[in-house]
Amino acid sequence: MSYGLLITLHLLAAVAFAGTVFFEVVLLANVMLPLFCGVLSSLLTRLFCAVPRTSVARIAWG
C-alpha cells in the first residue's frame, strides 16, 4: 500500500470517528436524557414508596 493511500484512509477514519462522536453527543443526548429521567424518576418513586414512612423517620431521627 502506498503512503498516500494510508494517509487518506486514516483521514477518512478520523472523519468517521468525529461524525460518530458528534451524532452520539448532540443527537442521542437529546433523546436519552428524557428517557433516563423517566426511568430514574420511576425507579425512585418505586424505591421511596416501598419503604414505610415510619422506617424513614426512624432512620432520619436516629
Backbone as a printed PyTorch tensor [residue, N CA C, xyz], in Angstrom:
tensor([[[  0.8460,  -1.1780,   0.0000],
         [  0.0000,   0.0000,   0.0000],
         [  0.8890,   1.2370,   0.0000]],

        [[  0.4480,   2.2120,  -0.7300],
         [  1.2430,   3.4260,  -0.7790],
         [  0.9450,   4.3020,   0.4420]],

        [[  1.8820,   5.1740,   0.7070],
         [  1.7670,   6.0560,   1.8660],
         [  0.5660,   6.9960,   1.7250]],

        [[  0.3330,   7.4960,   0.5220],
         [ -0.7990,   8.3970,   0.2890],
         [ -2.1320,   7.7280,   0.5660]],

        [[ -2.2600,   6.4630,   0.1930],
         [ -3.4950,   5.7240,   0.4450],
         [ -3.7050,   5.5200,   1.9480]],

        [[ -2.6400,   5.2150,   2.6620],
         [ -2.7550,   5.0420,   4.1140],
         [ -3.1600,   6.3440,   4.7980]],

        [[ -2.5920,   7.4470,   4.3640],
         [ -2.9510,   8.7440,   4.9410],
         [ -4.4210,   9.0650,   4.6500]],

        [[ -4.8630,   8.7800,   3.4410],
         [ -6.2550,   9.0330,   3.0650],
         [ -7.2040,   8.1700,   3.8920]],

        [[ -6.8850,   6.9090,   4.0670],
         [ -7.7190,   6.0280,   4.8860],
         [ -7.7580,   6.4920,   6.3380]],

        [[ -6.6140,   6.9330,   6.8230],
         [ -6.5460,   7.4240,   8.1990],
         [ -7.3920,   8.6850,   8.3550]],

        [[ -7.3400,   9.5740,   7.3930],
         [ -8.1350,  10.7900,   7.4330],
         [ -9.6290,  10.4690,   7.3850]],

        [[-10.0200,   9.5400,   6.5250],
         [-11.4300,   9.1410,   6.4480],
         [-11.8980,   8.4900,   7.7530]],

        [[-11.0460,   7.6980,   8.3620],
         [-11.4020,   7.0760,   9.6460],
         [-11.5560,   8.1340,  10.7360]],

        [[-10.6990,   9.1540,  10.7160],
         [-10.8080,  10.2320,  11.7050],
         [-12.1060,  11.0150,  11.5090]],

        [[-12.4720,  11.2780,  10.2730],
         [-13.7210,  11.9910,   9.9870],
         [-14.9200,  11.1470,  10.4200]],

        [[-14.8740,   9.8470,  10.1650],
         [-15.9650,   8.9600,  10.5760],
         [-16.0800,   8.9220,  12.1040]],

        [[-14.9500,   8.8910,  12.7900],
         [-14.9600,   8.8950,  14.2500],
         [-15.5490,  10.1960,  14.7840]],

        [[-15.1400,  11.3220,  14.2260],
         [-15.6620,  12.6180,  14.6630],
         [-17.1610,  12.7060,  14.3960]],

        [[-17.6070,  12.1800,  13.2760],
         [-19.0390,  12.1760,  12.9810],
         [-19.8200,  11.3220,  13.9510]],

        [[-19.2570,  10.1980,  14.3260],
         [-19.9120,   9.3240,  15.2910],
         [-20.0160,   9.9910,  16.6500]],

        [[-18.9510,  10.6320,  17.0860],
         [-18.9700,  11.3320,  18.3710],
         [-19.9880,  12.4730,  18.3310]],

        [[-20.0160,  13.2210,  17.2430],
         [-20.9890,  14.3110,  17.1010],
         [-22.4140,  13.7620,  17.1770]],

        [[-22.6820,  12.6940,  16.4600],
         [-24.0140,  12.0880,  16.4560],
         [-24.4110,  11.6470,  17.8550]],

        [[-23.4840,  11.0160,  18.5570],
         [-23.7920,  10.4950,  19.8800],
         [-24.0000,  11.6130,  20.8900]],

        [[-23.1590,  12.6110,  20.8560],
         [-23.2260,  13.6720,  21.8650],
         [-24.3820,  14.6210,  21.5990]],

        [[-24.5330,  15.0620,  20.3690],
         [-25.5170,  16.1000,  20.0780],
         [-26.9130,  15.5230,  19.8740]],

        [[-27.0360,  14.4910,  19.0920],
         [-28.3610,  13.9890,  18.7500],
         [-28.8950,  12.9860,  19.7610]],

        [[-28.1010,  12.0000,  20.1290],
         [-28.6090,  10.9760,  21.0430],
         [-28.7570,  11.4820,  22.4730]],

        [[-28.0000,  12.4810,  22.8620],
         [-28.1330,  13.0240,  24.2140],
         [-29.5120,  13.6340,  24.4090]],

        [[-30.0300,  14.2770,  23.3730],
         [-31.3580,  14.8730,  23.4750],
         [-32.4530,  13.8140,  23.5550]],

        [[-32.1880,  12.6300,  23.0530],
         [-33.1650,  11.5450,  23.1170],
         [-33.0260,  10.7850,  24.4280]],

        [[-31.8090,  10.5290,  24.8450],
         [-31.5780,   9.6900,  26.0110],
         [-31.8860,  10.3960,  27.3250]],

        [[-31.7060,  11.7040,  27.4030],
         [-31.9290,  12.4080,  28.6600],
         [-33.3690,  12.2880,  29.1470]],

        [[-34.3810,  12.5520,  28.3200],
         [-35.7560,  12.3620,  28.8140],
         [-36.0580,  10.9120,  29.1720]],

        [[-35.5200,   9.9710,  28.4010],
         [-35.7520,   8.5580,  28.7270],
         [-35.1140,   8.2030,  30.0560]],

        [[-33.8840,   8.6720,  30.2640],
         [-33.1860,   8.3860,  31.5130],
         [-33.9010,   9.0240,  32.6950]],

        [[-34.3570,  10.2630,  32.5340],
         [-35.0710,  10.9380,  33.6250],
         [-36.3790,  10.2280,  33.9460]],

        [[-37.0610,   9.7340,  32.9190],
         [-38.2920,   8.9980,  33.1560],
         [-38.0490,   7.7070,  33.9010]],

        [[-37.0310,   6.9840,  33.5280],
         [-36.6970,   5.7270,  34.1950],
         [-36.2230,   5.9950,  35.6080]],

        [[-35.3990,   7.0170,  35.7710],
         [-34.8700,   7.3290,  37.0960],
         [-35.9790,   7.7710,  38.0370]],

        [[-36.8950,   8.6240,  37.5780],
         [-37.9790,   9.0660,  38.4530],
         [-38.9020,   7.8960,  38.8020]],

        [[-39.1280,   7.0030,  37.8440],
         [-39.9480,   5.8270,  38.1260],
         [-39.2720,   4.9360,  39.1600]],

        [[-37.9720,   4.7470,  39.0190],
         [-37.2270,   3.9140,  39.9620],
         [-37.2340,   4.5320,  41.3550]],

        [[-37.0050,   5.8390,  41.4450],
         [-37.0100,   6.4920,  42.7500],
         [-38.3900,   6.4700,  43.3910]],

        [[-39.4320,   6.6150,  42.5930],
         [-40.7920,   6.5480,  43.1210],
         [-41.0600,   5.1740,  43.7070]],

        [[-40.6690,   4.1360,  42.9840],
         [-40.8680,   2.7730,  43.4980],
         [-40.0610,   2.5370,  44.7700]],

        [[-38.8470,   3.0500,  44.7870],
         [-37.9840,   2.8440,  45.9490],
         [-38.5590,   3.5220,  47.1830]],

        [[-38.9580,   4.7860,  47.0540],
         [-39.4360,   5.5220,  48.2220],
         [-40.8440,   5.1360,  48.6210]],

        [[-41.6380,   4.6350,  47.6950],
         [-42.9800,   4.1730,  48.0550],
         [-42.9220,   2.8010,  48.7250]],

        [[-41.8730,   2.0450,  48.4680],
         [-41.7520,   0.7150,  49.0430],
         [-41.2970,   0.7780,  50.5020]],

        [[-40.6060,   1.8370,  50.8780],
         [-40.1120,   1.9730,  52.2450],
         [-41.1730,   2.6800,  53.0730]],

        [[-41.6200,   2.0740,  54.1540],
         [-42.6240,   2.7390,  55.0020],
         [-42.0820,   4.0430,  55.5690]],

        [[-42.9610,   5.0170,  55.7090],
         [-42.5180,   6.3350,  56.1840],
         [-42.0120,   6.2720,  57.6220]],

        [[-42.5130,   5.3800,  58.4260],
         [-42.0300,   5.2830,  59.8050],
         [-40.5770,   4.8190,  59.8270]],

        [[-40.2220,   3.9290,  58.9120],
         [-38.8330,   3.4790,  58.8480],
         [-37.9190,   4.6180,  58.4340]],

        [[-38.3850,   5.4300,  57.4970],
         [-37.5870,   6.5670,  57.0530],
         [-37.4260,   7.5600,  58.1890]],

        [[-38.4820,   7.7850,  58.9470],
         [-38.4040,   8.7230,  60.0650],
         [-37.4510,   8.1940,  61.1320]],

        [[-37.4740,   6.9030,  61.4000],
         [-36.5680,   6.3350,  62.4080],
         [-35.1280,   6.4660,  61.9640]],

        [[-34.8680,   6.2440,  60.6760],
         [-33.5050,   6.3520,  60.1860],
         [-33.0590,   7.8030,  60.2330]],

        [[-33.9450,   8.7290,  59.8790],
         [-33.5710,  10.1310,  59.8300],
         [-33.3310,  10.7160,  61.2130]],

        [[-34.1240,  10.2840,  62.2080],
         [-34.0040,  10.8660,  63.5370],
         [-33.1400,  10.0260,  64.4780]],

        [[-32.6190,   8.9290,  63.9800],
         [-31.7070,   8.1430,  64.7920],
         [-32.4270,   7.1970,  65.6210]]])
